[in-house]
Amino acid sequence: MRSGRRVMEWFGRGRKSEAIRYPVTMAIRKPFGMPVIAARTVTAADYFAMPDTNERYELLEGVLHKMPSPTLEHQRIVGALYVALLGHSARAGGEAALSPLDIELGEKTVLQPDVIYLAPDQSDIARDHIHGAPALIVEVASPGTRKYDVQEKLPAYAFYGVREAWIVDPRRRTVTVHEAADGRWASSRTVPFGEHIPSSIVEVGGGGLGAIS
């Protein structure tokens, strides 16, 4: 297993991070309290060569972030949506998958959305990990990751070609569905838990969220 110390030593030297290529609201070197591990720009090749670990990391435009462990409520929501997307896949084709699963979006970006859905015509990007943008990603925004998920990861998903993103807010008990056009999020709609999730890609009804207490 790789330890946090070994990962820090692995990336301990080198040049500073480069600017990202799409708008965010804060400097990438201070990503809303998420720990930044590497002191230099990290590539996807570097990321996949890291020592083994039981900790979760994400790579966003050359910056390596250590991710916190999810809560039980977070996992209940993830489980419900995964089951709903599995049901859609069984009916209409495609494939649903759970985190931790690396989604290699670019030369310097490897993210791990909570749930993904690959459309039926995307089987070619499903290999040892996902090589490209899934049709749909889901992020359950925990209190410690909400700003990072919404203000940094969400623009990246659109930039790299994700067609639809769901941001689930456990505190407000809402699902916001974002639809992309030309590398940006062009529209969004928010519904409460239990209501029909207005996706243009999948049909999951309320996604099982009405049963989440």
Residue pairs with C-beta under 8 A, 6 or more apart in sequence:
1 52
1 53
1 54
2 50
2 51
2 52
2 53
2 54
2 55
3 51
3 53
4 37
4 53
4 55
4 66
6 51
6 53
7 37
7 50
7 51
7 53
7 55
7 57
7 64
8 37
8 38
10 50
10 51
11 37
11 38
11 39
11 40
11 42
11 46
11 64
12 38
12 39
13 39
13 40
14 38
14 39
14 40
14 41
15 40
15 41
16 39
16 40
16 41
17 28
17 29
17 40
17 41
17 61
17 62
17 63
18 41
18 61
18 62
18 108
19 28
20 28
20 60
20 61
20 156
21 61
21 159
22 155
22 156
22 158
22 159
22 183
23 155
24 151
24 152
24 155
25 151
26 32
26 151
28 60
28 61
28 63
28 152
29 36
29 63
30 36
31 60
31 63
31 65
31 148
31 152
32 147
32 148
32 151
32 152
33 144
33 147
33 148
34 65
34 66
34 67
34 145
34 148
35 65
35 66
36 63
36 64
36 65
37 57
37 64
37 65
37 66
38 63
38 64
41 62
41 63
41 108
42 59
42 62
42 63
42 64
42 108
43 62
43 107
43 108
44 59
44 104
44 106
44 107
44 108
44 109
44 110
47 57
47 59
47 64
47 102
47 110
48 102
48 110
50 57
55 66
55 67
56 66
56 67
56 69
56 100
56 112
57 64
57 65
57 66
57 67
58 64
58 65
58 67
58 110
58 111
58 112
58 153
59 65
59 108
59 109
59 110
59 111
60 109
60 111
60 152
60 153
60 156
61 106
61 108
61 109
61 156
62 108
65 148
67 112
67 145
68 142
68 144
68 145
70 78
70 140
70 142
71 142
73 170
73 212
74 114
74 140
74 142
74 170
76 212
77 140
77 168
77 170
77 209
77 212
78 98
78 99
78 114
78 115
78 138
78 140
80 207
80 208
80 209
80 211
80 212
81 114
81 115
81 138
81 166
81 168
81 204
81 207
81 208
81 209
82 96
82 98
82 115
83 208
84 204
84 205
84 207
84 208
85 96
85 115
85 117
85 136
85 202
85 204
86 96
87 204
88 94
88 96
88 117
88 202
88 203
88 204
89 95
89 96
89 117
91 203
92 120
92 202
92 203
93 119
93 120
94 117
94 118
94 119
94 120
94 122
94 135
94 202
95 117
95 118
95 122
95 123
95 126
96 115
96 116
96 117
96 118
97 115
97 116
97 118
97 130
98 114
98 115
99 112
99 113
99 114
99 115
100 112
101 112
101 116
101 129
101 130
102 110
102 111
102 112
102 129
102 130
103 110
103 111
103 112
103 113
103 116
103 129
103 130
103 133
103 134
103 137
104 110
104 129
104 130
104 131
104 132
105 111
105 132
105 133
105 156
105 157
105 160
105 161
106 160
109 156
109 160
111 153
111 156
111 157
113 134
113 137
113 138
113 139
113 153
113 157
114 138
114 139
114 140
115 137
115 138
116 130
116 134
116 136
116 137
116 138
117 134
117 135
117 136
117 137
117 201
117 202
118 125
118 126
118 130
118 134
118 135
119 135
119 136
119 201
122 132
122 134
122 135
125 131
125 132
125 133
125 134
132 161
133 157
133 160
133 161
133 162
133 163
134 162
135 162
135 163
135 164
135 201
136 162
136 163
136 164
136 165
136 166
136 199
136 201
136 202
137 157
137 162
137 164
137 165
137 166
138 165
138 166
138 168
139 149
139 153
139 154
139 165
139 166
139 167
139 168
140 168
140 170
141 149
141 150
141 167
141 168
141 169
141 170
142 170
143 171
146 169
149 167
150 167
154 165
154 167
154 178
154 185
155 184
155 185
157 165
157 180
158 165
158 178
158 180
158 183
158 184
158 185
159 183
159 184
161 180
161 183
162 180
163 179
163 180
163 201
164 177
164 178
164 179
164 180
164 199
164 200
164 201
165 177
165 178
165 180
165 185
166 175
166 176
166 177
166 178
166 197
166 199
167 175
167 176
167 178
168 174
168 175
168 176
168 209
169 175
169 176
173 192
173 193
173 209
173 212
174 190
174 191
174 192
174 193
175 190
175 191
175 192
175 193
175 197
175 207
175 209
176 188
176 189
176 190
177 188
177 189
177 190
177 191
177 197
177 198
177 199
178 185
178 187
178 188
179 185
179 186
179 187
179 188
179 200
180 186
181 187
189 198
191 197
191 198
193 206
193 209
193 210
193 212
194 206
194 209
194 210
195 206
196 205
196 206
197 204
197 205
197 206
197 207
